[in-house]
Amino acid sequence: MRRSFYGEDDVMEMTLRRLGLSDLKGLLSSATMPLGILMLVAMMVLPLPVFLLDTFFVSNILISLVILMVSLQTYRPLDFSSFPSLLLIATVLRLALNVASTRIVLSEGHTGPDAAGQVIKAFGEFVIAGNYAVGIFVFVILVIINLLVITKGAGRVSEVTARFTLDAMPGKQMAIDADLNAGVLSNEEATLRRKEISSEADFYGAMDGASKFVKGDAVAGILILIINIVGGLIIGLAQHSLSFEVAAQNYILLSVGDGLVAQIPSLLLAISTAIIVTRVSSTQDMAQHIGEQVSLSRAWYPVAGVLLLLGFVPGMPNALFLIAGLAAGGVAFFVNKKMQAASEQEAVTGESGELRLEGDTAKPEQIELSEIADNSPVSIQLGYGLVEMVNEENGGTLVNRVTGIRRQVSKALGFVVPAVRIRDDLTLEANTYRLRIGQTIVGEDQVYPERKLAIPGENSSIKIEGIEVKDPTFGMDAVWIMPNDVLEAESKGYVIIAPDSVMTTHLSQILYKYAGQLVGQDDIQMLLDNLSETAPNLVQSVVPKLVPLHQLTGILRALLEERVPISDLRRILENLASLAGRNLSIIDTAEMLRPELAGLLIQQVAPLNQPLPVITLGSELEHMLITMARQSGEEGLVIDNALAQQLLRKISDTNDALAAKGRQAVIVVSPAIRKEFSKIIRQHIDDIVVLAFTELPETRKIEVIATITGEADS
């Protein structure tokens, strides 16, 4: 017997394809929801058999329980974004069942309690228990709880949340733009954040309207109960000649049972609505979230004391209060023990290792090698006041932001930026951080975790209260303000930056500036190994036959020092192959490679669809600098101090004015002086790019925004 290697789904697909019905499966899937809605409408018009009515009632309870359980298990409201639509469908289903059951109760109620099915009969008999008044009062109480307590509260929360969400949208958008400009977020991540904010506003707006469904459903339940009881008694007495006692027994039982079958799912949905709209975004489900926050020993000890005191009061149920007091005391004891164990654990794990106290060693008389031989290429040292910025359990996001910066710089420059080691340093002041490349300190400043950095915008002229500082990255005037002053600052045109964003933006600038020191032979070998998977012959023919690995590393470092990306390693090796026989130095080789790679640098300065902002030198000044370079010979370009200061001031002013508009310019000079002129400028202005005329792509539009001359300002 030949075994088939096809599954049942494959066989079904092949069969449908042969019959010309290959799209039947997709058609049925897309038609399920419209057919379901039409069926709900049909239930209101067409009479239903009793067994179908029982089936739909049970299904209604099942759907409500599923929605409630999903609401309890969601981490944040947007995880259940389809809730408003589900709430509408469930409400329509319940109302359709009410119409169908009312028809059966009024038309067949005279035959007895079995007329409307077993579900309605069971609910009616269980609640009434032989007393009509009890059944009616219980139903009314359920409706009051649903309508006046849960639904009304949830509706108010939805309304307020929707209003505040819409009001907060501009501030959230500005925060995303600030993180994007700081390099914390990529374009894709920023797009996702903006989409999430829009979805959040749409969700709470929909919830504000959806809560009205539940309220209307509760009101409809009361009216339907009254109609069933009054109408049933009239029909039973007038049309079927039943006695009042028999008519009341039949119709009240059926009406209350029908109302309860509808109200219990309605109550479950109302609770689900309240849970969703009161849910705070978290990484835990509701049970874990609440359990973690109520686990405070300082709260449980007083509770245990009060209960034990009540247990000794005469006339009280002493045993119950004493048992409750002892239980609360036990909870307090175990919670306190758990918190002590957590506090004793040295904990804070950084991105590339552990964050621990510098002086905290097992044996004080011993000096660990790690204390004096830190081989981390990049490291951040934190004062003790900044340690919480690393602890993710307490909301610290520094590690994630550092990873985001590393990813961004790696994509921009074409190599994997080494891991950043984050550790504390007790020698630093509380709010001080220090950036190191290897063992060299390259940056140091202060941040305030409990505050926000406000940077004045282009049109902001009103000062705000706070700690006045200079932005560590760009040197702009800024103010550290309290969180409750953020809205005021935003209204006055200030840009608000989070403390960890300030630090990581500073780190980003440092990584770009010292990129040439972050790449070594091992890193270059990894890049070569990756390229050899697609171009093995090219790699083997160039490295190390024509260009040794150490020489290639030096060339790439020279390119990175001026922010030229090395991501196009294939093109670099191809050009190195043509330059191999010219016996050039490492610096000269890098200079010869620049025209082929400058496009990668230019596209980071200005988008392709925008002209490239260019700063040029006046013809007289440029000729003078070329002459100076030729006269200086091997010493390079030597500029008079007064002239150098004048040039730097003009270039800096032009660059700052353009940066205030969110743009970046490049300086274009003659190839004869580009290397020396760039070296002089970069010593004073880190983020400036100096290109030669020969490095400008022919297809790229340029915009000359300023021409620097050697004449003194009048």
Stockholm file with secondary structure:
# STOCKHOLM 1.0

chainA/1-714         MRRSFYGEDDVMEMTLRRLGLSDLKGLLSSATMPLGILMLVAMMVLPLPVFLLDTFFVSNILISLVILMVSLQTYRPLDFSSFPSLLLIATVLRLALNVASTRIVLSEGHTGPDAAGQVIKAFGEFVIAGNYAVGIFVFVILVIINLLVITKGAGRVSEVTARFTLDAMPGKQMAIDADLNAGVLSNEEATLRRKEISSEADFYGAMDGASKFVKGDAVAGILILIINIVGGLIIGLAQHSLSFEVAAQNYILLSVGDGLVAQIPSLLLAISTAIIVTRVSSTQDMAQHIGEQVSLSRAWYPVAGVLLLLGFVPGMPNALFLIAGLAAGGVAFFVNKKMQAASEQEAVTGESGELRLEGDTAKPEQIELSEIADNSPVSIQLGYGLVEMVNEENGGTLVNRVTGIRRQVSKALGFVVPAVRIRDDLTLEANTYRLRIGQTIVGEDQVYPERKLAIPGENSSIKIEGIEVKDPTFGMDAVWIMPNDVLEAESKGYVIIAPDSVMTTHLSQILYKYAGQLVGQDDIQMLLDNLSETAPNLVQSVVPKLVPLHQLTGILRALLEERVPISDLRRILENLASLAGRNLSIIDTAEMLRPELAGLLIQQVAPLNQPLPVITLGSELEHMLITMARQSGEEGLVIDNALAQQLLRKISDTNDALAAKGRQAVIVVSPAIRKEFSKIIRQHIDDIVVLAFTELPETRKIEVIATITGEADS
#=GR chainA/1-714 SS CCCCCCCHHHHHHHHHHHTTCTTHHHHHHHHHHHHHHHHHHHHHHSCCCHHHHHHHHHHHHHHHHHHHHHHHHCSSGGGGTTHHHHHHHHHHHHHHHHHHHHHHHHHHGGGCTTTTCHHHHHHHHHHHTTCHHHHHHHHHHHHHIIIIIIIHHHHHHHHHHHHHHHHHHHHHHHHHHHHHHHTSSCHHHHHHHHHHHHHHHHHHHHHHHHHHHHHHHHHHHHHHHHHHHHHHHHHHHHTSCCCHHHHHHHHHHHHHHHHHHHHHHHHHHHHHHHHHHHCCCCSSCHHHHHHHHHCCHHHHHHHHHHHHHHHTSTTSCHHHHHHHHHHHHHHHHHHHHHHHHHHHSCCEECSSSEECCTTCCSSTTCCCHHHHCCCCSEEEEECGGGGGGTCGGGTCCHHHHHHHHHHHHHHHHTSCCCCEEEEECTTSCTTEEEEEETTEEEEEEECCTTSEEEEECTTCCCCCSSEEEECTTTCCEEEEECGGGHHHHHHTTEEEECHHHHHHHHHHHHHHHTHHHHCCHHHHHHHHHHHHTTCHHHHHHHTTTTSCHHHHHHHHHHHHHTTCCCCCHHHHHHHHHHHGGGCCCHHHHHHHHHHHHHHHHHHHHSCTTSCEEEEEECHHHHHHHHHHHHHHGGGCCCCCHHHHHHHHHHHHHHHHHHHTTTCCCEEEECTTTHHHHHHHHHTTCTTCEEEEGGGSCTTCCEEEEEEECSSCCC
#=GC SS_cons         CCCCCCCHHHHHHHHHHHTTCTTHHHHHHHHHHHHHHHHHHHHHHSCCCHHHHHHHHHHHHHHHHHHHHHHHHCSSGGGGTTHHHHHHHHHHHHHHHHHHHHHHHHHHGGGCTTTTCHHHHHHHHHHHTTCHHHHHHHHHHHHHIIIIIIIHHHHHHHHHHHHHHHHHHHHHHHHHHHHHHHTSSCHHHHHHHHHHHHHHHHHHHHHHHHHHHHHHHHHHHHHHHHHHHHHHHHHHHHTSCCCHHHHHHHHHHHHHHHHHHHHHHHHHHHHHHHHHHHCCCCSSCHHHHHHHHHCCHHHHHHHHHHHHHHHTSTTSCHHHHHHHHHHHHHHHHHHHHHHHHHHHSCCEECSSSEECCTTCCSSTTCCCHHHHCCCCSEEEEECGGGGGGTCGGGTCCHHHHHHHHHHHHHHHHTSCCCCEEEEECTTSCTTEEEEEETTEEEEEEECCTTSEEEEECTTCCCCCSSEEEECTTTCCEEEEECGGGHHHHHHTTEEEECHHHHHHHHHHHHHHHTHHHHCCHHHHHHHHHHHHTTCHHHHHHHTTTTSCHHHHHHHHHHHHHTTCCCCCHHHHHHHHHHHGGGCCCHHHHHHHHHHHHHHHHHHHHSCTTSCEEEEEECHHHHHHHHHHHHHHGGGCCCCCHHHHHHHHHHHHHHHHHHHTTTCCCEEEECTTTHHHHHHHHHTTCTTCEEEEGGGSCTTCCEEEEEEECSSCCC
//
